[in-house]
Amino acid sequence: MNSIRLEKNISLSNFTTWRIGGPAEWIAQPKNIEEIKYLITWINKKKIPCNIIGAGSNLLINDKGIKGLSLCMRNFKGIQIDKNSGIVEVLSGEMLPTLARKAAASGLHGLEWAVGIPGTIGGAVVMNAGAQGDCISSYLESITTLSLTGEYKMIKKKDLNFGYRHSLLQNEKLIVVSARLKLVSGHSEKIRKLTNENLNHRLQTQPYKAQTCGSVFRNPEPLKAAKLIEELGLKGVRFGGAEISKTHSNFIINANNASSCDVKELIKYIQKKVLDAYGILLETEVKQCGF
Ligand SMILES: Cc1cc2nc3c(=O)[nH]c(=O)nc-3n(C[C@H](O)[C@H](O)[C@H](O)COP(=O)(O)OP(=O)(O)OC[C@H]3O[C@@H](n4cnc5c(N)ncnc54)[C@H](O)[C@@H]3O)c2cc1C
């Protein structure tokens, strides 16, 4: 094994797309499975907790930081695509847009919706990420996981209890190591066109370049959280440095050095307004760490 860097007191704000978050007591970014196994042994020896981070695109991390090891998976990369069978084996730190582009270039259809989601495969499986009515679980066959005590397990899709932005992995702490997907052969040019259209649509309808975590609230189906918030005239409302996007009202922007507290207060404010007006308690989609 080559040497793994274990760093102390590193700000997690550079590990989230919101650019919010206090220091990790310890952080490591393993590049291969040996390094991950080494880190598991290390946390067990030290008896410290472990928190898993993908690309941090769905995380609100407390300004006070996180105790124990923050295990950041974004350097754990690798993709194997078999064009003939449509089988894709991908390591969990690979980014969804990279995978979507590579699948499109291989003439494989299924991930055109994924091109604009700035998360890793691991995070996508945990969250059952999706868009345009499609989601990762539609194409998943199985995943390989490593427990925090070091046991491997292959888990089939049917055992992952997938639902709308939900999977079993949100209740059980397992490291997603890799995923096996099955995509469908299609026409390369058509797939590429749809992929580009989906990204353009996002650029026009979301504050895509801003510091956000995507949609903050789950949709209270069949209703849309963004519509409920917009109808109450809340676009642009600001708490400290956190602001409800004027482009898409289910997005909260870190407009000016927002603290985790600013975001939490704004979330509570939106929830109260929507509850008072419609009797609906919006649930957050974003995962909160260190609170
Ligand atoms: C601009 C923008 C647009 C977005 N659009 C969408 C969208 O259209 N649809 C959608 O579904 N989401 C969207 N999101 C949210 C986010 O990108 C997804 O939820 C994504 O799947 C999260 O992946 P991640 O790697 O960033 O996970 P993180 O945010 O780092 O983590 C999310 C959860 O997964 C866990 N986790 C991450 N990696 C692993 C792993 N390897 N093993 C075990 N657990 C792990 C974490 O512990 C945490 O509980 C958007 C976000 C942004 C910023």
The ligand as an SDF file (V2000), in Angstrom:
LIG
                    3D

 53 58  0  0  0  0  0  0  0  0999 V2000
  -26.4560   21.8720   -8.3270 C   0  0  0  0  0  0  0  0  0  0  0  0
  -26.9960   20.5840   -7.7470 C   0  0  0  0  0  0  0  0  0  0  0  0
  -27.9840   19.8990   -8.4270 C   0  0  0  0  0  0  0  0  0  0  0  0
  -28.4980   18.6930   -7.9020 C   0  0  0  0  0  0  0  0  0  0  0  0
  -29.4730   18.0300   -8.5930 N   0  0  0  0  0  0  0  0  0  0  0  0
  -29.9300   16.8580   -8.1400 C   0  0  0  0  0  0  0  0  0  0  0  0
  -30.9290   16.1210   -8.8820 C   0  0  0  0  0  0  0  0  0  0  0  0
  -31.3780   16.5170   -9.9390 O   0  0  0  0  0  0  0  0  0  0  0  0
  -31.3560   14.9320   -8.3650 N   0  0  0  0  0  0  0  0  0  0  0  0
  -30.8600   14.4290   -7.2010 C   0  0  0  0  0  0  0  0  0  0  0  0
  -31.2730   13.3230   -6.8020 O   0  0  0  0  0  0  0  0  0  0  0  0
  -29.9400   15.1040   -6.4730 N   0  0  0  0  0  0  0  0  0  0  0  0
  -29.4660   16.2950   -6.9160 C   0  0  0  0  0  0  0  0  0  0  0  0
  -28.5170   16.9900   -6.1880 N   0  0  0  0  0  0  0  0  0  0  0  0
  -28.0960   16.4740   -4.8660 C   0  0  0  0  0  0  0  0  0  0  0  0
  -26.8570   15.5600   -4.8750 C   0  0  0  0  0  0  0  0  0  0  0  0
  -26.0060   15.8490   -5.9810 O   0  0  0  0  0  0  0  0  0  0  0  0
  -27.2500   14.0860   -4.9000 C   0  0  0  0  0  0  0  0  0  0  0  0
  -27.9970   13.7360   -3.7520 O   0  0  0  0  0  0  0  0  0  0  0  0
  -25.9970   13.1830   -4.9690 C   0  0  0  0  0  0  0  0  0  0  0  0
  -26.4010   11.8610   -5.2370 O   0  0  0  0  0  0  0  0  0  0  0  0
  -25.1620   13.1980   -3.6700 C   0  0  0  0  0  0  0  0  0  0  0  0
  -23.9390   12.5480   -3.9480 O   0  0  0  0  0  0  0  0  0  0  0  0
  -22.6100   12.9390   -3.1390 P   0  0  0  0  0  0  0  0  0  0  0  0
  -21.5190   12.0860   -3.6130 O   0  0  0  0  0  0  0  0  0  0  0  0
  -22.3830   14.4010   -3.2400 O   0  0  0  0  0  0  0  0  0  0  0  0
  -23.0420   12.5320   -1.6830 O   0  0  0  0  0  0  0  0  0  0  0  0
  -22.7750   13.3370   -0.3210 P   0  0  0  0  0  0  0  0  0  0  0  0
  -23.5680   14.6110   -0.3610 O   0  0  0  0  0  0  0  0  0  0  0  0
  -21.3380   13.4600   -0.0550 O   0  0  0  0  0  0  0  0  0  0  0  0
  -23.4480   12.3430    0.7250 O   0  0  0  0  0  0  0  0  0  0  0  0
  -24.8270   12.0660    0.6870 C   0  0  0  0  0  0  0  0  0  0  0  0
  -25.0830   10.8480    1.5860 C   0  0  0  0  0  0  0  0  0  0  0  0
  -24.4680    9.7060    0.9860 O   0  0  0  0  0  0  0  0  0  0  0  0
  -23.5090    9.1220    1.8740 C   0  0  0  0  0  0  0  0  0  0  0  0
  -22.4160    8.6240    1.0400 N   0  0  0  0  0  0  0  0  0  0  0  0
  -21.7380    9.2670    0.0540 C   0  0  0  0  0  0  0  0  0  0  0  0
  -20.8450    8.4500   -0.5250 N   0  0  0  0  0  0  0  0  0  0  0  0
  -20.9350    7.2560    0.1110 C   0  0  0  0  0  0  0  0  0  0  0  0
  -20.2770    6.0030   -0.0260 C   0  0  0  0  0  0  0  0  0  0  0  0
  -19.3260    5.7770   -0.9510 N   0  0  0  0  0  0  0  0  0  0  0  0
  -20.6390    5.0020    0.8050 N   0  0  0  0  0  0  0  0  0  0  0  0
  -21.6080    5.1700    1.7350 C   0  0  0  0  0  0  0  0  0  0  0  0
  -22.2570    6.3360    1.9220 N   0  0  0  0  0  0  0  0  0  0  0  0
  -21.9350    7.3600    1.1080 C   0  0  0  0  0  0  0  0  0  0  0  0
  -23.1280   10.2330    2.8500 C   0  0  0  0  0  0  0  0  0  0  0  0
  -22.6920    9.6960    4.0890 O   0  0  0  0  0  0  0  0  0  0  0  0
  -24.4510   10.9820    2.9810 C   0  0  0  0  0  0  0  0  0  0  0  0
  -25.3130   10.3240    3.8850 O   0  0  0  0  0  0  0  0  0  0  0  0
  -27.9980   18.1840   -6.6840 C   0  0  0  0  0  0  0  0  0  0  0  0
  -26.9890   18.9010   -6.0050 C   0  0  0  0  0  0  0  0  0  0  0  0
  -26.4850   20.0760   -6.5280 C   0  0  0  0  0  0  0  0  0  0  0  0
  -25.3990   20.8020   -5.7950 C   0  0  0  0  0  0  0  0  0  0  0  0
  1  2  1  0
  2  3  1  0
  2 52  2  0
  3  4  2  0
  4  5  1  0
  4 50  1  0
  5  6  2  0
  6  7  1  0
  6 13  1  0
  7  8  2  0
  7  9  1  0
  9 10  1  0
 10 11  2  0
 10 12  1  0
 12 13  2  0
 13 14  1  0
 14 15  1  0
 14 50  1  0
 15 16  1  0
 16 17  1  0
 16 18  1  0
 18 19  1  0
 18 20  1  0
 20 21  1  0
 20 22  1  0
 22 23  1  0
 23 24  1  0
 24 25  2  0
 24 26  1  0
 24 27  1  0
 27 28  1  0
 28 29  2  0
 28 30  1  0
 28 31  1  0
 31 32  1  0
 32 33  1  0
 33 34  1  0
 33 48  1  0
 34 35  1  0
 35 36  1  0
 35 46  1  0
 36 37  1  0
 36 45  1  0
 37 38  2  0
 38 39  1  0
 39 40  1  0
 39 45  2  0
 40 41  1  0
 40 42  2  0
 42 43  1  0
 43 44  2  0
 44 45  1  0
 46 47  1  0
 46 48  1  0
 48 49  1  0
 50 51  2  0
 51 52  1  0
 52 53  1  0
M  END
$$$$
